[in-house]
Each structure stands twice: as structure tokens, then as C-alpha cells.
Amino acid sequence: MAGFASFHSPPLALPQCGCFTIVGDQRKCLPLLDVHVHTSILSSASRTTLRQAFVNPDAQAQLGEVRYDFPLYDGVSVVGFKCSIGRRVITGVIKERQEAKKAYESAINEGKVAALLNQDIRAADVFTAALGNVPAGARVEVEITYLGELEHDAEADCLRLTIPTSVAPRYDRTQVLTWAAHDAAGGVAQEVGNMSITVDVQMARECPIANIQSPSHPISVGIGKTSAVSASADEPSSPQRASVSLALEAAQLDKDFVLMVAAAGLTSPVALVEAHPTIPHQQAVMATLVPRFNLPAGKPEIVFVCDRSGSMGMGQKIPNLVAALQIFLKSLPVGVRFNICSFGSQHKFLWQKSQAYNQETLDKAVEHVQSFAANFGGTEMYQPLVDTFNRRSAETNLEVFLLTDGEVWEQTELFQVVDDHVGKSNGAIRIFTLGVGDQASSALVKGVARAGNGFAQMVSDHERMDKKIIRMLKGALTPHIKDYALGITYEGPGSDDGVASRREDLDDDFEIVGDALRGLSINTEKGSGEKRENQAEPQGSDRRKEPISLFDPNVQDEDLEMTCASDGIINESGCLPDIELPRYLQTPYKVPALFPFSRTTVYVLLSDSKSNRQLKSVVLTGTSDQGPLRLEIPVTKTVEKGSTLHQLAARKAMQELEDDRGWPTQARDGDGKLLSKEFPGHTANDVEGFEGVFNIHGYEFWRHGYWL
């Protein structure tokens, strides 16, 4: 039997994942036997089951504790965990963090086999499981099930599924553990078995599959059936179904698996409503917004913040970064001011102040970019972003493009500083992120874009990026619209078509979701669900102009403009009190910035759905300098009751709480004062019940808690 893989000075690119035990200052890996992954795609949502098998190579000695690290794509929801160690099978249940740790330690001290799973608090895309008391020569099998949303790939206008198979090393000045060297093939020096990945695709009736491809691996594609029904000769072939398979002779964990699904109808907005299978009157709405509008471009300041740390020297990262920058620079419109910041252990700007874009400054910038190398040391991302924010001109909006592999820990602090500066600028700052490389951190890349009111794209080695870059630039040039709101219409007696036509019918047939959120309060008789009578209309509303459609089928990508236009309530534990959930819970709490042809998903959990009122549509509104904006999306009811949309909505709501954003920021005291203003030292983390198991509209969800 193979022995442990020992460690000394590691190459920087060694993937950090798998089962290992720590001896001194070294990690020793357990041999990986097999990897099996099965993903089911239903429209734009996915359910993945990952199974991995390892073995304790020591035939004589038991391992006291083994750590299992594995990557997950940012934003996924872990809904199942099972581990078998030898003959013992452990099925995960959710417990509060301290309770779970205490139960785990107690079991270990008693010599029992146990496991403890948790998310790494430094990075949301790294999960860790502690496996205790692994017998000599025992086989260890881990099974994890998780849900996620598929990303939009702007290059091919398709859905993008990423199954991470490794976690790249993250820069950490305090890290002292060392890793084993690579073998000649670039993988971890240990025995490996087979890897198989199967993806079943089921699109909506109006979305026949056009093509499926993988920029990362060779795959086999079958259109017409999924693997689950392929054995049935009676099952008719359908253009909305497909099955994809990948089989490798060795379970190499050095490259993420990427799959792109193109289908008709993906560029149209969609709204689905799902009834919960066990909770009465509980529904979840998923609105996928794909705006299609053309407003005059702005004249912002643009700064490119470029990662030139040592990790960018691996693979094609620096060549990809240089290629992306050249596309950006040569596509800038006349009239903007721009600058370039390079960072690593230190950072520097091309110019002290952003310069006007012209042929002279373009030539100097291109020459500067062509000299780029990964020679700036470690990855210190905090200070260069802060300096970029502090240098901005107060007279114009600032659009920041962050190009990085994201290989850094302590990501929460970075998200917080971005969120703070964006808030202080009153939304004048936006950040767009481009993840560069096969192992770019999805948590970092997407988290910064989310905090910065922009959007993110990922570029793997040897992947085309021209269209992605242009889409990002066009998005940065769109006006800053800050008052998007989501409403829901019901079938009712207000008018012939079910939409309320009179003001007195409005409350019965149309509800603005934000009203339920803004009504959050404590110590009030009305409760959290009532709308305030004196609540003002959204700022900037303009009733004198006809609304501009946010989805104009006549607008094409090439039409988008690029030219610039001219104390009594703090309890004894120091926490804020319980806050009742709103009856309509929207997540993200604020509809994020929308960009033409880019998909954005917003969820609404409804806890008081009535059988005599049927959801008809979701209405998106906003205000621009050119007039009010509006988009109405008919609601489609899922065929069967389910919990998938509820779980995805719960995960997104919890993600906002983890980022100290979301609906609790609008909670008020009995006098109507915002708790966030009255007690600025407290955050959403301080509200009672937010630690450990948290219940969102009847669905228990894990936040900073542990699977046991």
C-alpha cells in the first residue's frame, strides 16, 4: 500500500485540497482512490453530489484526526453531508457551532468515529471537514450535496457551470505549513484512481439546447436524454435534455471543470414560483432579470487594478491579464479619464492622477502593460483598492476593474472596505472583477463585484475573452441607477386582465416587495409585515414620462452606446433583540445594479401566500435621467412542489447577512429609528438568532454553524 505524500518546499501552484493529517509543520496526504461527481441542471439551477474515496495508508496506526479540505463555487448551498470511515457511516445534521464542536470533541475523546464540516470563515469557497479516529488501513468516503445557480458567460451568451476540483494556495503572511512537491505531471505525489463527472441537463420547454461545450476538458455529449432516463426505451427524445460525461484515468485535482450550456430563450427574463412541499402557504419566487435596454453612456473615471503578485506567474495568468488589458484600453471611449494600478506586496499607479484618454496616453498605457510580469511579491489587495477610492475625482463616477486570481485569505475584510467606500460615495463607485486563471477564487472575484455593485466574469487559461471584456466595459459605461424595486402582481378583480387599475385596488393586486422590508420594526403593534401609511414614494420617480422598457427585443448587443454623452433595547448579552422576519423577504435585499444582456437573479420568499390569490407577474421598476424604467415578467408555476428555490433563496439571504448587508439594516425601533443608525457599533451578526441554525420562513439554514 502507498505511503503518505510528504512535504517540503512547495511550488506555489500546488492545489490545496483532499484528505491530510498534520505532522509537525507538514501536511501528509492520504491517497485518493476515486472521484465521482453527478450534477443535475434544471434551467439555471444545479444540484451536485460529490463523492471522494481516500485510504489511510498506514496498516498499523490509527489517525487521531484527518482534515478534509474541498472547494465549492461561491454562493452554493450545502444541503447534505455523509461520511463513511471503515464500516461506520456518519450522516450530517445541522447544529449550532459551539454545540457541534462540543459534540464532536466529546465523541473523539470517547474513541468514536466522528466528522465535523464547516465553511472556512476566511474564504467562502473553501470548506473543511474534520474526520476523527480513522482506523489503520481504513477507507474514507465523503459525500457532499450542494445547490447552486449557474453563472452567465458573456463570451458565449450561455450558462456556465463550474465544478471546482482544487483550491489554489492563498497568500497568507502567517502561514507556516508546507506542502508536498508535485510529481512530473503536476499533480499531488500520491496514488490516484479514476475520476468521472456526469452532468444531466433539463431546460425549460421553450429553451431547446443549442450546444454544450467545455473549455477545460474533453467531454462526451448526448442530446435528447439524460443519464437517468437513457435506459428507458419508452422515454421520447427531447431537445431540452442532454447528458454530459467526462472520464479520466487519474483523479487529477489540478483544474476546475467548466461546462457551458447554450439554449434558446436564455436572453429573456423569466420568473418561477415554487410552492413548498410541507409548509402551508409558503412560496418562493425566482426572477431572472436579463435587461435589454440602451441608455446614453456616461463619462466616468476608469481605473484598472491589476494583480502582479507571484501567483500570477503560473500558467497563462499574466498573458491573459495583458491580453484583457489591451482589449480594455483600445476600447475605451474618448472623454473618459483612466489609470492603471499594479499591486502585489506593494502597489503603484501609472500616473499620480487619472489622465484623459487620447492617442498619447493610450500608447503610454499599452507600452506599460506590455512590460507586466508577476514580480510584485505577495497578494496585498486591500491598500491598492483603498488608494484607488481615495484618489477618485469627486465630480464623476468611478468604475474600477479588478483583474486577479483572487488567491488571498481574509476576504471578508476586503468586502467590507469595498462596501464602506461604495456606500460613502452614494453609489458613485462600482467595481467589476475579472477572475484570471484555472483556479481563480470564485468567492473573492464574485464577492468584490457584489460589494462593489458591479458584476464578475471568469477567464480560464486558453479561453477566449474578447466579448466578455467588451460586455464588462459597456456595463461600466451604463448610467448608475440606484432605485430599482421589485413588485408582485396578483390575479384579482381590480381589472379585466388581473392588474389593478384603481388606486384603491393597488394593495390587493400589486405589492412592492420593498415595502414589507422597510416596515421592519420592533415593539410595535402593527408588526413587521405592515406597510407604513406615510411611507414616501421611491425617490426620483417620474410620472410625467412613459416608462422605458428594461427589455426591448429590438436592442442588440452591438447597439449599446460606447460614446460618452454630455440603548433601552440592547439585551444583557450585548446583542440586539429578536427581529421578526418580514412576510415578503427579498434577496438580494436591494435589487443590484443591472447591466444589458447580463443575468441577475432575485428571490422573494412569501410566507403568507393565500389560495385565493394567484401570482401573476413580477414587476421591476427604476428611474433614469431619461425617465422611469419598467419590466413586467409573467410568473410560471413549477409543475411540482419543491424546496430547491427556497434553499437557493435562503442561501443568498444568509450570504447577505454574512456580508453585514440585507434586510436587518432596515430594522427600526418603536419610534421608527433605524437600529443600524442608532447603534452603529452593531451589525447583522449581533441580532439574536443569527448564529448557528437560522430559520428563514420555515427553512432551517446553516450560518457560521457546523454540520456534525
Long-range contacts (C-beta under 8 A, 24 or more apart in sequence): 1-55, 1-57, 1-59, 1-137, 2-31, 2-57, 2-190, 2-191, 3-57, 3-58, 4-28, 4-29, 4-30, 4-57, 4-58, 4-190, 5-29, 5-31, 5-180, 5-188, 5-189, 5-190, 6-180, 7-178, 7-179, 7-180, 7-181, 8-178, 8-180, 8-181, 9-178, 9-181, 10-169, 10-178, 10-179, 10-180, 10-181, 11-181, 11-182, 12-169, 12-310, 12-311, 12-313, 12-314, 13-168, 13-169, 13-182, 13-186, 13-311, 13-314, 13-315, 13-439, 14-169, 14-179, 14-180, 14-181, 14-182, 14-188, 15-165, 15-166, 15-167, 15-168, 15-188, 15-253, 15-254, 15-439, 16-69, 16-166, 16-167, 16-168, 16-169, 16-170, 16-179, 17-69, 17-70, 17-71, 17-165, 17-166, 17-167, 17-253, 18-52, 18-54, 18-68, 18-69, 18-70, 18-188, 18-253, 19-54, 19-66, 19-67, 19-68, 19-131, 19-140, 20-66, 20-67, 20-69, 21-63, 21-65, 21-66, 21-67, 22-67, 22-177, 25-176, 25-177, 25-178, 26-177, 26-178, 27-177, 27-178, 27-179, 27-180, 28-180, 29-180, 29-188, 29-190, 30-54, 30-55, 30-56, 30-57, 30-66, 30-140, 30-190, 31-55, 31-57, 31-190, 31-191, 31-192, 32-188, 32-190, 32-191, 32-192, 32-193, 32-251, 32-253, 33-139, 33-191, 33-192, 33-193, 33-251, 34-193, 34-194, 34-195, 34-251, 35-165, 35-193, 35-194, 35-195, 35-196, 35-251, 35-253, 36-195, 36-196, 36-197, 37-163, 37-195, 37-196, 37-197, 37-198, 37-257, 38-197, 38-198, 38-199, 38-200, 39-161, 39-163, 39-197, 39-198, 39-199, 39-200, 40-199, 40-200, 40-202, 40-226, 41-150, 41-159, 41-161, 41-199, 41-200, 41-201, 41-202, 41-203, 41-261, 42-202, 42-644, 43-202, 43-203, 43-204, 43-207, 43-270, 43-272, 44-149, 44-150, 44-159, 44-288, 44-599, 44-601, 45-147, 45-148, 45-149, 45-150, 45-286, 45-644, 45-645, 45-648, 46-147, 46-148, 46-149, 46-150, 46-161, 47-145, 47-146, 47-147, 47-644, 48-76, 48-145, 48-146, 48-147, 48-148, 48-163, 49-80, 49-143, 49-144, 49-145, 50-142, 50-143, 50-144, 50-145, 50-146, 51-141, 51-142, 51-143, 52-141, 52-142, 53-139, 53-140, 53-141, 53-142, 53-193, 54-139, 54-140, 54-141, 54-142, 55-137, 55-138, 55-139, 55-140, 56-134, 56-135, 56-136, 56-137, 56-138, 56-140, 57-137, 58-136, 58-137, 59-136, 59-137, 60-136, 61-136, 62-133, 62-134, 62-135, 62-136, 63-133, 63-134, 64-108, 64-132, 64-133, 65-108, 65-130, 65-131, 65-132, 65-133, 66-130, 66-131, 66-132, 66-134, 66-140, 67-128, 67-129, 67-130, 67-131, 68-128, 68-129, 68-130, 68-131, 68-140, 68-142, 69-126, 69-127, 69-128, 69-129, 69-167, 70-126, 70-127, 70-129, 70-142, 70-144, 70-167, 71-125, 71-126, 71-127, 71-164, 71-165, 71-166, 71-167, 72-125, 72-126, 72-127, 72-146, 72-164, 73-125, 73-148, 73-162, 73-163, 73-164, 73-442, 74-124, 74-125, 74-442, 74-443, 74-445, 74-446, 74-447, 75-124, 75-148, 75-149, 75-442, 75-446, 75-651, 75-652, 75-655, 76-146, 76-147, 76-148, 76-651, 77-146, 77-147, 77-148, 77-647, 77-648, 77-650, 77-651, 77-701, 78-117, 78-119, 78-127, 78-144, 78-145, 78-146, 78-702, 78-707, 79-145, 79-146, 79-147, 79-647, 80-143, 80-144, 80-145, 80-146, 81-115, 81-117, 81-129, 81-143, 81-144, 81-145, 81-707, 82-142, 82-143, 82-144, 83-115, 83-129, 83-131, 83-140, 83-141, 83-142, 83-143, 84-139, 84-140, 84-141, 85-113, 85-115, 85-131, 85-133, 85-134, 85-135, 85-138, 85-139, 85-140, 86-113, 86-134, 86-135, 86-138, 86-139, 88-113, 90-114, 90-115, 92-117, 92-707, 92-708, 93-707, 93-708, 94-693, 94-700, 94-702, 94-705, 94-706, 94-707, 94-708, 95-692, 95-693, 95-705, 95-706, 95-707, 95-708, 96-691, 96-692, 96-693, 96-705, 96-706, 97-691, 97-692, 97-704, 97-705, 97-706, 98-692, 99-692, 100-705, 100-706, 100-707, 100-708, 101-706, 103-708, 104-130, 104-132, 104-706, 104-708, 107-132, 108-132, 108-133, 114-708, 115-708, 116-706, 116-707, 116-708, 117-144, 117-706, 117-707, 117-708, 118-705, 118-706, 118-707, 119-704, 121-412, 121-704, 122-170, 122-409, 122-410, 122-411, 122-412, 123-170, 123-409, 123-411, 123-441, 123-443, 123-444, 124-411, 124-443, 124-447, 124-655, 124-658, 125-164, 125-167, 125-441, 125-442, 125-443, 125-444, 126-167, 126-443, 129-707, 147-644, 147-647, 147-648, 147-651, 148-648, 149-601, 149-648, 150-261, 151-458, 152-598, 152-599, 153-260, 153-457, 153-468, 154-457, 154-467, 154-468, 154-471, 154-472, 154-597, 154-598, 155-457, 155-463, 155-464, 155-465, 155-466, 155-467, 155-468, 156-260, 156-262, 156-467, 157-262, 157-266, 157-267, 157-597, 158-260, 158-261, 158-262, 158-263, 158-266, 159-260, 159-261, 159-262, 159-263, 159-266, 160-258, 160-259, 160-260, 160-458, 161-199, 161-258, 161-259, 161-260, 161-261, 162-256, 162-257, 162-258, 162-259, 162-442, 162-458, 163-197, 163-256, 163-257, 163-258, 163-259, 164-256, 164-442, 165-252, 165-253, 165-254, 165-255, 165-256, 165-257, 166-253, 166-254, 166-255, 166-256, 166-439, 167-439, 168-311, 168-405, 168-407, 168-437, 168-439, 168-440, 168-441, 169-311, 169-407, 170-407, 170-408, 170-409, 170-441, 171-309, 171-311, 171-378, 171-379, 171-380, 171-407, 171-408, 171-409, 172-408, 172-409, 172-410, 173-378, 185-252, 186-252, 186-254, 187-250, 187-252, 187-253, 187-254, 188-253, 192-250, 192-251, 192-252, 193-250, 193-251, 194-247, 194-248, 194-249, 194-250, 194-251, 195-246, 195-247, 195-248, 195-250, 195-251, 195-252, 196-245, 196-246, 196-247, 196-248, 197-244, 197-245, 197-246, 197-247, 197-257, 198-227, 198-243, 198-244, 198-245, 198-246, 199-243, 199-244, 199-245, 199-259, 200-226, 200-227, 200-228, 200-241, 200-242, 200-243, 200-244, 201-226, 201-241, 201-242, 201-243, 201-244, 201-261, 202-226, 202-240, 202-241, 203-240, 203-241, 203-261, 203-263, 204-240, 204-265, 204-270, 205-240, 206-264, 206-265, 207-240, 207-263, 207-264, 207-265, 207-266, 208-239, 208-240, 208-263, 208-264, 209-239, 209-240, 209-241, 209-242, 209-261, 209-262, 209-263, 210-262, 210-263, 210-264, 211-262, 212-242, 212-244, 212-259, 212-260, 212-261, 212-262, 213-259, 213-260, 214-244, 214-246, 214-257, 214-258, 214-259, 214-260, 215-258, 215-260, 215-460, 215-462, 215-463, 216-255, 216-256, 216-257, 216-258, 216-438, 216-460, 217-246, 217-255, 217-257, 217-258, 218-246, 219-244, 219-245, 219-246, 219-259, 220-244, 220-245, 220-246, 254-438, 255-438, 255-439, 256-438, 256-439, 256-460, 258-460, 266-290, 266-599, 267-292, 267-597, 268-551, 269-551, 269-631, 269-633, 270-633, 270-636, 271-617, 271-618, 271-633, 271-634, 271-635, 271-636, 272-635, 272-636, 272-637, 272-638, 272-645, 273-615, 273-635, 273-636, 273-637, 273-638, 274-637, 274-638, 274-641, 274-642, 274-643, 274-644, 274-645, 274-646, 275-609, 275-637, 275-638, 275-641, 275-642, 276-641, 276-642, 276-643, 276-646, 276-698, 276-699, 277-641, 277-642, 277-643, 279-697, 279-698, 279-699, 281-607, 281-608, 281-609, 281-610, 281-611, 282-605, 282-606, 282-607, 282-609, 282-646, 282-697, 282-698, 283-605, 283-606, 283-609, 283-615, 284-603, 284-604, 284-605, 284-606, 284-645, 284-646, 284-649, 285-488, 285-603, 285-604, 285-605, 285-606, 285-615, 285-618, 285-635, 285-645, 286-601, 286-602, 286-603, 286-645, 286-648, 286-649, 287-486, 287-601, 287-602, 287-603, 287-604, 287-618, 287-620, 287-633, 288-599, 288-600, 288-601, 289-550, 289-591, 289-594, 289-599, 289-600, 289-601, 289-602, 289-620, 289-631, 289-633, 290-551, 290-597, 290-598, 290-599, 290-600, 291-550, 291-551, 291-594, 291-595, 291-596, 291-597, 291-598, 291-600, 291-631, 292-550, 292-551, 292-552, 292-553, 292-555, 292-596, 292-597, 293-548, 293-549, 293-550, 293-551, 293-552, 293-555, 293-596, 293-629, 294-552, 294-555, 294-559, 294-560, 294-561, 294-596, 295-478, 295-479, 295-548, 295-561, 295-624, 295-626, 296-479, 296-561, 296-565, 296-626, 297-333, 297-474, 297-477, 297-478, 297-561, 297-562, 297-563, 297-564, 297-565, 298-397, 298-477, 298-478, 298-479, 298-480, 298-564, 298-565, 299-335, 299-336, 299-396, 299-564, 299-565, 300-336, 300-396, 300-397, 300-398, 300-399, 300-476, 300-477, 301-336, 301-337, 301-338, 301-339, 301-354, 301-392, 301-393, 301-396, 301-397, 301-398, 301-399, 302-332, 302-336, 302-337, 302-338, 302-339, 302-354, 302-398, 302-399, 302-400, 302-401, 302-476, 303-338, 303-339, 303-340, 303-341, 303-354, 303-388, 303-391, 303-392, 303-398, 303-399, 303-400, 303-401, 304-328, 304-338, 304-339, 304-340, 304-341, 304-401, 304-403, 305-341, 305-343, 305-384, 305-385, 305-388, 305-400, 305-401, 305-402, 305-403, 305-404, 306-340, 306-341, 306-342, 306-343, 306-372, 306-403, 306-404, 307-343, 307-344, 307-379, 307-381, 307-402, 307-403, 307-404, 307-405, 307-436, 308-342, 308-343, 308-344, 308-372, 308-373, 308-374, 308-375, 308-376, 309-343, 309-344, 309-345, 309-374, 309-376, 309-377, 309-378, 309-379, 309-407, 310-344, 310-374, 310-375, 310-376, 310-377, 310-378, 311-374, 311-379, 311-405, 311-407, 312-374, 312-404, 312-405, 312-436, 312-437, 313-373, 313-374, 314-437, 315-437, 315-438, 315-461, 316-437, 316-461, 316-462, 317-374, 317-405, 317-436, 317-437, 317-461, 318-372, 318-373, 318-374, 320-436, 320-437, 320-459, 320-461, 320-465, 321-372, 321-403, 321-436, 322-369, 322-370, 322-372, 323-465, 324-403, 324-434, 324-436, 324-459, 324-465, 324-469, 325-369, 325-372, 325-403, 326-366, 326-369, 327-465, 327-466, 327-469, 327-470, 328-401, 328-469, 328-473, 329-362, 329-365, 329-366, 329-369, 330-362, 330-366, 331-469, 331-470, 331-473, 331-562, 332-357, 332-362, 332-473, 333-357, 333-477, 333-562, 333-563, 333-564, 334-358, 334-563, 334-564, 335-563, 335-564, 336-564, 337-393, 337-396, 338-365, 339-391, 340-365, 340-368, 340-369, 341-384, 341-387, 341-388, 342-372, 342-376, 343-376, 343-379, 343-380, 343-381, 343-383, 343-384, 344-375, 344-376, 344-377, 344-378, 344-379, 344-380, 345-376, 345-377, 345-378, 345-380, 346-376, 346-377, 346-380, 347-376, 347-380, 347-383, 347-384, 347-387, 349-387, 349-391, 353-391, 354-391, 354-393, 379-404, 379-407, 379-408, 381-408, 381-414, 382-413, 382-414, 382-417, 385-414, 385-417, 385-418, 386-417, 386-421, 389-421, 389-425, 389-429, 392-425, 392-428, 392-429, 396-428, 397-428, 397-429, 397-430, 397-480, 398-425, 398-428, 398-429, 398-430, 399-430, 399-431, 399-432, 399-454, 399-476, 399-477, 400-429, 400-430, 400-431, 400-432, 400-452, 400-454, 401-431, 401-432, 401-433, 401-434, 401-472, 401-476, 402-431, 402-432, 402-433, 402-434, 402-448, 403-433, 403-434, 403-436, 404-433, 404-434, 404-435, 404-436, 404-440, 404-444, 404-445, 405-435, 405-436, 405-437, 405-439, 405-440, 405-441, 406-435, 406-440, 406-441, 406-442, 406-443, 406-444, 406-445, 407-439, 407-440, 407-441, 408-441, 408-444, 411-441, 411-443, 411-444, 411-447, 412-658, 412-659, 414-444, 414-447, 414-448, 415-447, 415-448, 415-450, 415-451, 415-659, 416-451, 416-659, 416-660, 418-448, 418-451, 418-452, 419-451, 419-659, 419-660, 419-661, 422-451, 422-452, 422-453, 426-482, 427-453, 427-480, 427-482, 428-480, 429-453, 430-454, 430-476, 430-480, 430-593, 432-456, 432-472, 432-475, 432-476, 433-457, 434-458, 434-459, 434-468, 434-469, 434-472, 435-459, 437-461, 447-659, 450-592, 450-659, 451-659, 453-592, 453-593, 454-593, 455-593, 455-595, 455-598, 455-600, 471-557, 471-595, 471-597, 471-598, 473-562, 474-560, 474-562, 474-595, 474-596, 475-595, 475-596, 475-598, 477-561, 477-562, 477-564, 478-560, 478-595, 478-596, 479-624, 479-625, 480-593, 481-593, 481-594, 481-622, 481-623, 481-624, 481-629, 483-538, 483-539, 483-540, 483-541, 483-622, 483-623, 484-590, 484-591, 484-592, 484-593, 484-594, 484-620, 484-621, 484-622, 485-512, 485-513, 485-514, 485-538, 485-591, 485-620, 485-621, 485-622, 486-512, 486-513, 486-514, 486-586, 486-591, 486-602, 486-604, 486-618, 486-619, 486-620, 487-511, 487-512, 487-513, 487-618, 487-619, 487-620, 487-621, 488-513, 488-584, 488-604, 488-606, 488-615, 488-617, 488-618, 488-619, 489-615, 489-616, 489-617, 489-618, 489-619, 489-632, 490-613, 490-614, 490-615, 490-616, 491-613, 491-614, 491-615, 491-616, 492-613, 498-616, 499-616, 507-531, 510-619, 511-584, 513-584, 513-586, 513-604, 514-586, 516-582, 516-583, 516-584, 516-585, 517-582, 517-584, 517-585, 517-586, 517-589, 517-663, 517-666, 518-666, 519-582, 520-579, 520-580, 520-582, 520-663, 520-664, 520-666, 520-667, 520-668, 521-667, 521-668, 521-669, 521-670, 521-672, 522-569, 522-577, 522-578, 522-579, 522-580, 522-667, 522-668, 522-669, 522-670, 523-569, 523-669, 523-670, 524-670, 527-580, 528-579, 528-580, 528-581, 528-582, 528-583, 529-582, 529-583, 529-584, 529-608, 538-621, 538-623, 539-623, 540-623, 541-623, 541-628, 542-623, 542-627, 542-628, 543-628, 545-626, 545-627, 545-628, 546-627, 546-628, 547-621, 547-627, 547-628, 547-629, 547-630, 548-624, 548-626, 548-627, 548-628, 548-629, 548-630, 549-629, 549-630, 549-631, 550-594, 550-620, 550-622, 550-629, 550-630, 550-631, 551-631, 555-596, 557-596, 557-597, 560-596, 567-679, 569-669, 569-675, 570-679, 571-688, 573-688, 574-686, 575-682, 575-686, 575-687, 575-688, 576-667, 576-675, 576-679, 576-682, 576-686, 576-687, 576-688, 577-687, 577-688, 578-687, 578-688, 578-689, 579-664, 579-667, 579-687, 581-607, 581-696, 581-697, 582-663, 583-607, 583-608, 585-649, 585-653, 585-663, 585-696, 585-697, 586-663, 587-649, 587-652, 587-653, 587-656, 587-662, 587-663, 588-652, 588-656, 588-661, 588-662, 589-656, 589-661, 589-662, 589-663, 589-665, 589-666, 591-620, 591-622, 594-622, 603-645, 603-648, 603-649, 603-652, 603-653, 604-649, 605-646, 605-649, 605-650, 605-653, 605-696, 605-697, 607-697, 607-698, 643-699, 646-697, 646-699, 647-699, 647-701, 649-696, 650-696, 650-697, 650-699, 650-701, 651-701, 653-696, 653-701, 654-694, 654-696, 654-701, 654-702, 654-703, 657-684, 657-685, 657-690, 657-694, 657-703, 658-703, 658-704, 660-684, 660-685
